[in-house]
Every structure is written in structure tokens, then in C-alpha cells.
Amino acid sequence: MNTGILILLIAFILFGVLAFKQLNALILAPIVTLFVLVCFDMPYLGTLSWPSSAQWDFGTGLIGAFMPNAAKYVAQYFLVFFVGALFGAVYQFTGAAKSIAKWMASCCHGHFVAGIIMTITGILTYGGISGFVVFFVIYPIALHVFREAGVTRRIIPGAISAGTWTWSMYGPGTPAIQNVIPVRELGTTPTAALVPSVIITVLSYVLIFAWLEYRTYSFKRRGIPFEDDAIRIKLSEEELRSDDKDEDLPNVWLSFIPIILILFLFNAPLFPNAAGQLRGLPVEVAVLSGVALATLLMWNRVKDGINGWIKVFNKGAADSGVAILNTAIVVGFGGVVQQTQGFKDLIAWLQTLQMDPLYFAFFTVAVAAGACGSASGGLGVAFNALKETYIKMGAQLPYVHRIAAIASGTLDSLPHQGAQITLLGICKLSHKEGYWDIFITQIIIPVIAGIVFIWLGQMGL
């Protein structure tokens, strides 16, 4: 194997192992970047001959490649993260997200509980609410409906995260960052490749729903209850207690209105852009409009008036800062990697395989997302390094947009992904107890969806 490619492979494995050990990305990415700088001849550093350390200038490598790429990502996408986090905070603290979730959960009457939880999380995230907010809102509701239905809680992480990180993330028109990045990078629209996008979104939903119901039936057939002795961490008495059915929550239909407004403003071709073309509003403006409307409609839901609302907005602002820094720092690592000879050799080798351009885009974005442990981080890395390559290969940009969004949500869900580790921790389950459903619903099924999308694209849909 080419030495440079081998070094990159080792770097990616090191990144994944350290992420799995829950080392913070702000520490992890610079460490792995230094490893790469040590091993490669970087343009900023002149010729490096390992181990002649007198020639090394780590500061130049970090400042010249790492930080500009991280800073560029922050400059491009900070407002997207910021308004999304504000909207999530409003829906969390007013009870609007919980109102929608409890209403939908009540519709299942003990049936299809895993699929219903997946559907609830998908609707909330499709409407612009942060996935991490959804985790905390949905988990206690999922506990309640799973307990009432006698379904093992081992399926809860798969049900919650499948709704958050699959069809609602790459479906047409979603304000998710994974749909926004291709719009910015490729000049496409949020509904790019609409017909095949709708088909694979519906296909993904049906396959995930079917898998979760199969797993429910399988556990019930084996007599495994909601809380079995084999689960290592037991639930507390508070978690086992039923929800307060008399809890005062906003009207469910009122709660849907700001979500509908966001989707309408983001997708409706009613507003001229700089070129005079009719497009939807920028995602920042659309989501901020949703924040403003939700604040007006639910003003009395937050105690202490303006002071209470300041605390809500402060919480959202703080969450946005953490989220974008963790992603941007990963993109900075990717900016260093893409300047190495090993990366150039890897791309040259991939191009010799005579791949279809869409398969090439799918594969490269998936690998980048897996290496980063982040869908949005992987998209940032792949587009920074390979956008021109996709164009030169003759790929149609609307198809690249959608296939990249799908691919970013595949290998990013390997066990080292921070979001999955966080969710399993919330659910008090280990990877052994709860990861299998995540693997099927967020790696295998999106790969199937991606292959089907490429087939549809090749057919001209």
C-alpha cells in the first residue's frame, strides 16, 4: 500500500478511537492533525524528512492550514447553527416540542411504538429543531410509551436517532445543515433532484419503520420485557415513574405553525435572489422567522417574562457555539489532510477505478464523514477537497447534492460518533445493548437508499 495512504488510514483510525474514548473534538482534532504534520511533507513546511525534528514547524502547519479551514466553516455556517439552536431552545422550554411528541405518541395506543417515536423525532428535526434538543425531549416520552407497550428499551436509541439522522436530514426541503451545505457549495436548491429525493426519503422511512417493528416483534417473541436483567445500568425510580398526564403544554396545532412557516419560507420560490431567480429565503432568515413567531405565540409559556426569555435565548446561543466549534475543528483537520501527498494519491487511485461520478461522490463523502465522525464535518471536508473533481467528472450537481447528503449520514454513525455516544448515555445503554439498531437504520438503510437514488438518477428521474 502507498505509504501516504497508509498514514492517512492510521490517522483516521486514531481519530475514530479517540472519539470513541469520548475525547473532546477541540482536543482530538489538533492531536491527530499534529500526527499528520509529523508524517507528511506539507507545502507550508518545506521538505520534512522524519525524524529530523529541527525542520518541523507545527505552528505554521496549524496556523496555515488547520485554522483557516476551521474559520472558513464558522464564517459560512455559524448563523445556521445559531438560529437552529435558538429555535430548539424555544421549543424545548415552552414545551412545544413535547406537545407535538405526546400528541403523536397518544395516537399509537400501544402499537408501533418504535416506529412512532422514529416518526416524531423525524418531524421535529425536519421542522428545524436541533437533534440534540430532540434527544432530551423525546427520551422520557419514549420511555413512557415503550414501558406501557411492554417493548424493550434496547430499541429506544435506534428509534430516536433514526428519526433524527436519516430521512429528516437528507429529505428534500429540510433545513438541516446537511441539506444547507450542498446548497451553499454547489449553488443548488433545497429540493434538488426532487423526484428521486422524495422516493428515497419515503423508502428510507418505510425500511426503518419495518426494521423497528421487526425488532419489536423479535424481542417480544423471545419474551424480553421493557427492563430485562441483562441490561447493565438500571433505570432510576424517577425514570420509571409515569409522565404527568395533566402537564400544561401548548396546543399541538399551535406548536406546528412555526415549523410550517420555516419549511414554507425556506422552500417556496417566491423571493428573488441576487441573480433575479425566485428562490426560498436563506435558511437563517427562514428559521429566525420561525423563532420570532414561536416567541410571539408562546410568550406566556416562559416564566418571568423578558428575563425568562433571555435565559432561553442564552441557552440556545451557548449550545450553538459548542456545536459549531466541534464541527469546525474537525473540518480544520480535513483541511490539513487534503493538502497531503497521501490524499492526492488516494484521489488519483480512486479516479483510476472508473467509478460512476455519483458512486464516487457517495463513496468519498461517506469515507470523509466516517473519518470525521460527523455528517456535516464530512460534507465540509469532502466539498472543500473534491467539489471541482465532482464537476470535472461530469456529475450533475443536483444529484451530487442529494447523494452527498445521504452519504454523509452513513459512516458517520460508526461507534465513535459523538452524537451516538451521547444518546446511548442518555438512554443508559451500552453499545452492545443499543448500537445494533443504530447500525442497521443509519448505515445499512441509508446505503441502500443511496444506491437506489443513483439507479434512479441513471434512469433520468
DRENKEPA-656517 format. One record per residue (C-alpha): residue number from 1; residue in three letters; x, y, z. Coordinates in steps of 0.1 Angstrom, whole numbers, plus 5000, padded with zeros to 4 digits. Example, Ala and Ser with C-alpha at 12.3 -4.5 7.8 and 13.67 -1.06 7.14 Angstrom:
1	ALA	5123	4955	5078
2	SER	5137	4989	5071
This chain:
1	MET	5000	5000	5000
2	ASN	5011	5036	4993
3	THR	5028	5049	5024
4	GLY	5010	5082	5023
5	ILE	4976	5065	5021
6	LEU	4986	5042	5049
7	ILE	4995	5072	5071
8	LEU	4960	5087	5064
9	LEU	4944	5054	5073
10	ILE	4962	5053	5106
11	ALA	4952	5089	5112
12	PHE	4915	5082	5106
13	ILE	4916	5051	5128
14	LEU	4933	5072	5155
15	PHE	4906	5099	5151
16	GLY	4879	5072	5155
17	VAL	4895	5055	5185
18	LEU	4900	5088	5204
19	ALA	4864	5099	5196
20	PHE	4851	5066	5208
21	LYS	4870	5072	5241
22	GLN	4850	5105	5242
23	LEU	4880	5128	5239
24	ASN	4866	5163	5231
25	ALA	4869	5172	5194
26	LEU	4886	5205	5204
27	ILE	4915	5184	5218
28	LEU	4912	5154	5194
29	ALA	4914	5172	5161
30	PRO	4946	5192	5168
31	ILE	4963	5160	5182
32	VAL	4955	5140	5151
33	THR	4965	5170	5129
34	LEU	4999	5171	5146
35	PHE	5003	5134	5138
36	VAL	4996	5141	5102
37	LEU	5020	5171	5101
38	VAL	5048	5149	5116
39	CYS	5043	5122	5089
40	PHE	5039	5143	5057
41	ASP	5057	5168	5037
42	MET	5034	5198	5039
43	PRO	5036	5227	5015
44	TYR	5038	5252	5044
45	LEU	5068	5234	5060
46	GLY	5092	5227	5032
47	THR	5107	5192	5029
48	LEU	5103	5171	5061
49	SER	5125	5141	5065
50	TRP	5113	5121	5095
51	PRO	5126	5122	5122
52	SER	5148	5153	5117
53	SER	5127	5174	5141
54	ALA	5148	5205	5136
55	GLN	5128	5212	5104
56	TRP	5094	5208	5120
57	ASP	5073	5239	5125
58	PHE	5039	5227	5138
59	GLY	5028	5263	5144
60	THR	5030	5271	5106
61	GLY	5010	5239	5098
62	LEU	4983	5246	5123
63	ILE	4980	5283	5115
64	GLY	4985	5280	5078
65	ALA	4961	5251	5071
66	PHE	4942	5240	5101
67	MET	4928	5273	5114
68	PRO	4918	5289	5080
69	ASN	4897	5259	5072
70	ALA	4880	5258	5106
71	ALA	4875	5296	5105
72	LYS	4860	5294	5070
73	TYR	4835	5268	5082
74	VAL	4825	5290	5111
75	ALA	4821	5321	5089
76	GLN	4799	5302	5064
77	TYR	4776	5283	5088
78	PHE	4776	5299	5122
79	LEU	4743	5316	5117
80	VAL	4727	5283	5106
81	PHE	4738	5266	5138
82	PHE	4729	5297	5158
83	VAL	4693	5302	5146
84	GLY	4687	5264	5147
85	ALA	4698	5263	5184
86	LEU	4676	5292	5193
87	PHE	4646	5275	5177
88	GLY	4654	5243	5195
89	ALA	4657	5261	5228
90	VAL	4623	5279	5223
91	TYR	4606	5246	5216
92	GLN	4622	5228	5245
93	PHE	4615	5254	5272
94	THR	4580	5263	5260
95	GLY	4570	5226	5259
96	ALA	4560	5229	5222
97	ALA	4583	5200	5211
98	LYS	4569	5179	5239
99	SER	4533	5188	5230
100	ILE	4538	5175	5194
101	ALA	4556	5144	5207
102	LYS	4530	5135	5233
103	TRP	4501	5140	5209
104	MET	4517	5117	5183
105	ALA	4526	5091	5209
106	SER	4490	5091	5221
107	CYS	4479	5081	5186
108	CYS	4496	5048	5186
109	HIS	4476	5033	5215
110	GLY	4505	5009	5224
111	HIS	4511	4998	5188
112	PHE	4540	5006	5165
113	VAL	4557	5024	5194
114	ALA	4593	5023	5179
115	GLY	4581	5035	5145
116	ILE	4560	5063	5161
117	ILE	4590	5075	5182
118	MET	4611	5075	5150
119	THR	4584	5095	5132
120	ILE	4581	5120	5160
121	THR	4618	5127	5160
122	GLY	4618	5130	5122
123	ILE	4590	5155	5121
124	LEU	4607	5177	5148
125	THR	4641	5176	5131
126	TYR	4626	5181	5096
127	GLY	4610	5212	5111
128	GLY	4644	5227	5121
129	ILE	4647	5216	5157
130	SER	4683	5206	5168
131	GLY	4689	5168	5170
132	PHE	4704	5172	5205
133	VAL	4674	5190	5218
134	VAL	4652	5163	5203
135	PHE	4672	5136	5223
136	PHE	4663	5152	5256
137	VAL	4627	5160	5247
138	ILE	4618	5126	5233
139	TYR	4637	5102	5256
140	PRO	4612	5105	5286
141	ILE	4583	5102	5262
142	ALA	4599	5071	5246
143	LEU	4604	5056	5280
144	HIS	4568	5060	5288
145	VAL	4553	5046	5256
146	PHE	4578	5017	5255
147	ARG	4571	5008	5291
148	GLU	4533	5009	5285
149	ALA	4536	4987	5255
150	GLY	4560	4963	5271
151	VAL	4587	4968	5245
152	THR	4623	4965	5255
153	ARG	4641	4999	5259
154	ARG	4671	4985	5239
155	ILE	4654	4998	5208
156	ILE	4649	5034	5220
157	PRO	4683	5047	5208
158	GLY	4678	5033	5173
159	ALA	4643	5047	5171
160	ILE	4653	5082	5183
161	SER	4684	5086	5163
162	ALA	4669	5071	5131
163	GLY	4643	5098	5130
164	THR	4670	5124	5137
165	TRP	4698	5115	5113
166	THR	4683	5098	5083
167	TRP	4653	5108	5061
168	SER	4647	5140	5080
169	MET	4684	5150	5074
170	TYR	4686	5143	5037
171	GLY	4650	5147	5026
172	PRO	4642	5174	5001
173	GLY	4635	5208	5016
174	THR	4647	5201	5051
175	PRO	4665	5230	5068
176	ALA	4691	5205	5083
177	ILE	4727	5216	5079
178	GLN	4734	5185	5057
179	ASN	4709	5200	5032
180	VAL	4722	5235	5035
181	ILE	4759	5228	5029
182	PRO	4753	5214	4994
183	VAL	4731	5244	4986
184	ARG	4759	5268	4996
185	GLU	4787	5248	4979
186	LEU	4770	5237	4947
187	GLY	4745	5265	4941
188	THR	4716	5241	4941
189	THR	4682	5244	4957
190	PRO	4670	5227	4989
191	THR	4647	5205	4969
192	ALA	4675	5194	4944
193	ALA	4667	5163	4924
194	LEU	4632	5164	4938
195	VAL	4615	5133	4923
196	PRO	4642	5107	4933
197	SER	4648	5126	4966
198	VAL	4611	5121	4975
199	ILE	4613	5084	4965
200	ILE	4643	5076	4986
201	THR	4630	5096	5016
202	VAL	4598	5076	5016
203	LEU	4618	5044	5010
204	SER	4641	5052	5039
205	TYR	4612	5059	5062
206	VAL	4594	5026	5053
207	LEU	4625	5005	5056
208	ILE	4634	5020	5090
209	PHE	4598	5016	5103
210	ALA	4597	4980	5091
211	TRP	4631	4972	5108
212	LEU	4620	4987	5141
213	GLU	4587	4968	5140
214	TYR	4606	4936	5131
215	ARG	4629	4941	5161
216	THR	4599	4948	5184
217	TYR	4583	4915	5173
218	SER	4616	4897	5177
219	PHE	4621	4908	5213
220	LYS	4585	4902	5223
221	ARG	4586	4867	5208
222	ARG	4616	4859	5229
223	GLY	4598	4872	5260
224	ILE	4623	4901	5266
225	PRO	4604	4928	5286
226	PHE	4609	4965	5288
227	GLU	4635	4963	5315
228	ASP	4654	4929	5315
229	ASP	4681	4917	5339
230	ALA	4707	4916	5312
231	ILE	4708	4954	5309
232	ARG	4738	4966	5329
233	ILE	4726	5001	5340
234	LYS	4692	5001	5356
235	LEU	4667	5030	5354
236	SER	4661	5052	5384
237	GLU	4627	5054	5402
238	GLU	4621	5089	5386
239	GLU	4626	5075	5351
240	LEU	4603	5046	5358
241	ARG	4576	5070	5370
242	SER	4548	5077	5345
243	ASP	4546	5111	5329
244	ASP	4523	5137	5344
245	LYS	4493	5134	5321
246	ASP	4479	5167	5333
247	GLU	4511	5186	5323
248	ASP	4502	5220	5309
249	LEU	4516	5221	5273
250	PRO	4509	5244	5243
251	ASN	4482	5234	5219
252	VAL	4496	5209	5194
253	TRP	4483	5227	5163
254	LEU	4497	5260	5176
255	SER	4531	5242	5180
256	PHE	4531	5231	5144
257	ILE	4526	5266	5130
258	PRO	4562	5280	5133
259	ILE	4576	5247	5118
260	ILE	4553	5250	5088
261	LEU	4563	5287	5084
262	ILE	4600	5277	5083
263	LEU	4595	5250	5057
264	PHE	4574	5273	5036
265	LEU	4598	5303	5037
266	PHE	4629	5280	5031
267	ASN	4614	5262	5001
268	ALA	4588	5285	4984
269	PRO	4602	5300	4952
270	LEU	4588	5335	4960
271	PHE	4618	5356	4967
272	PRO	4643	5369	4941
273	ASN	4680	5363	4948
274	ALA	4709	5385	4935
275	ALA	4706	5369	4901
276	GLY	4669	5377	4899
277	GLN	4659	5340	4903
278	LEU	4630	5331	4925
279	ARG	4641	5310	4955
280	GLY	4632	5304	4991
281	LEU	4646	5326	5018
282	PRO	4681	5317	5032
283	VAL	4678	5291	5059
284	GLU	4689	5316	5085
285	VAL	4661	5340	5077
286	ALA	4635	5313	5075
287	VAL	4644	5297	5109
288	LEU	4648	5331	5125
289	SER	4612	5339	5113
290	GLY	4601	5307	5130
291	VAL	4619	5317	5162
292	ALA	4601	5351	5162
293	LEU	4567	5336	5155
294	ALA	4571	5309	5181
295	THR	4582	5335	5207
296	LEU	4551	5356	5200
297	LEU	4527	5326	5200
298	MET	4541	5311	5232
299	TRP	4553	5342	5251
300	ASN	4533	5333	5282
301	ARG	4548	5297	5283
302	VAL	4581	5310	5298
303	LYS	4581	5323	5334
304	ASP	4594	5358	5344
305	GLY	4586	5374	5310
306	ILE	4615	5391	5293
307	ASN	4641	5378	5319
308	GLY	4629	5342	5314
309	TRP	4631	5346	5276
310	ILE	4667	5360	5279
311	LYS	4677	5328	5297
312	VAL	4661	5307	5269
313	PHE	4679	5326	5242
314	ASN	4712	5324	5262
315	LYS	4709	5287	5264
316	GLY	4703	5284	5226
317	ALA	4733	5307	5219
318	ALA	4756	5287	5241
319	ASP	4745	5254	5225
320	SER	4752	5268	5191
321	GLY	4787	5278	5200
322	VAL	4796	5243	5212
323	ALA	4780	5226	5182
324	ILE	4797	5246	5155
325	LEU	4832	5246	5172
326	ASN	4831	5209	5175
327	THR	4823	5206	5138
328	ALA	4846	5233	5125
329	ILE	4876	5219	5143
330	VAL	4870	5186	5125
331	VAL	4869	5205	5092
332	GLY	4902	5221	5101
333	PHE	4917	5186	5104
334	GLY	4903	5178	5070
335	GLY	4919	5209	5056
336	VAL	4953	5197	5066
337	VAL	4946	5161	5053
338	GLN	4936	5173	5018
339	GLN	4970	5190	5013
340	THR	4990	5159	5019
341	GLN	5005	5138	4992
342	GLY	4987	5108	5006
343	PHE	4953	5124	5000
344	LYS	4963	5133	4964
345	ASP	4975	5097	4958
346	LEU	4942	5084	4973
347	ILE	4921	5106	4950
348	ALA	4942	5096	4920
349	TRP	4938	5060	4928
350	LEU	4900	5063	4932
351	GLN	4898	5080	4898
352	THR	4916	5051	4882
353	LEU	4887	5028	4893
354	GLN	4865	5044	4866
355	MET	4836	5049	4891
356	ASP	4803	5065	4881
357	PRO	4806	5101	4893
358	LEU	4777	5096	4917
359	TYR	4792	5065	4932
360	PHE	4825	5084	4935
361	ALA	4807	5112	4953
362	PHE	4789	5088	4976
363	PHE	4820	5069	4985
364	THR	4842	5099	4991
365	VAL	4817	5118	5012
366	ALA	4808	5086	5033
367	VAL	4845	5080	5040
368	ALA	4851	5116	5049
369	ALA	4821	5116	5073
370	GLY	4833	5083	5088
371	ALA	4868	5097	5094
372	CYS	4854	5128	5110
373	GLY	4826	5111	5130
374	SER	4804	5139	5117
375	ALA	4780	5142	5088
376	SER	4783	5180	5084
377	GLY	4821	5178	5091
378	GLY	4825	5151	5064
379	LEU	4805	5172	5039
380	GLY	4827	5202	5047
381	VAL	4859	5182	5042
382	ALA	4847	5165	5010
383	PHE	4834	5196	4993
384	ASN	4865	5216	5002
385	ALA	4887	5189	4987
386	LEU	4867	5174	4959
387	LYS	4840	5197	4946
388	GLU	4859	5205	4914
389	THR	4866	5168	4909
390	TYR	4829	5160	4910
391	ILE	4823	5187	4884
392	LYS	4852	5176	4862
393	MET	4838	5140	4863
394	GLY	4806	5153	4847
395	ALA	4783	5147	4877
396	GLN	4750	5167	4876
397	LEU	4751	5190	4907
398	PRO	4715	5184	4919
399	TYR	4723	5147	4921
400	VAL	4756	5154	4938
401	HIS	4738	5175	4963
402	ARG	4714	5147	4973
403	ILE	4738	5118	4971
404	ALA	4763	5137	4993
405	ALA	4736	5145	5019
406	ILE	4727	5108	5020
407	ALA	4763	5096	5021
408	SER	4772	5120	5050
409	GLY	4747	5101	5072
410	THR	4762	5067	5067
411	LEU	4797	5060	5080
412	ASP	4795	5090	5104
413	SER	4773	5067	5125
414	LEU	4801	5042	5133
415	PRO	4805	5036	5170
416	HIS	4829	5066	5176
417	GLN	4803	5092	5166
418	GLY	4798	5117	5195
419	ALA	4761	5120	5190
420	GLN	4755	5083	5192
421	ILE	4777	5081	5223
422	THR	4757	5109	5239
423	LEU	4724	5093	5231
424	LEU	4734	5059	5244
425	GLY	4745	5076	5276
426	ILE	4711	5094	5279
427	CYS	4694	5060	5274
428	LYS	4717	5043	5299
429	LEU	4726	5016	5274
430	SER	4760	5003	5262
431	HIS	4770	4999	5225
432	LYS	4765	4962	5229
433	GLU	4729	4968	5242
434	GLY	4717	4995	5219
435	TYR	4740	5000	5189
436	TRP	4728	4973	5165
437	ASP	4696	4991	5156
438	ILE	4716	5023	5150
439	PHE	4740	5004	5127
440	ILE	4711	4990	5106
441	THR	4689	5021	5104
442	GLN	4717	5047	5100
443	ILE	4743	5029	5080
444	ILE	4728	4999	5061
445	ILE	4695	5015	5052
446	PRO	4710	5049	5040
447	VAL	4735	5030	5019
448	ILE	4705	5011	5003
449	ALA	4688	5045	4998
450	GLY	4719	5059	4982
451	ILE	4723	5030	4958
452	VAL	4686	5033	4948
453	PHE	4690	5071	4943
454	ILE	4719	5065	4920
455	TRP	4699	5040	4900
456	LEU	4670	5065	4897
457	GLY	4695	5092	4886
458	GLN	4709	5069	4860
459	MET	4674	5063	4847
460	GLY	4670	5101	4842
461	LEU	4645	5108	4870
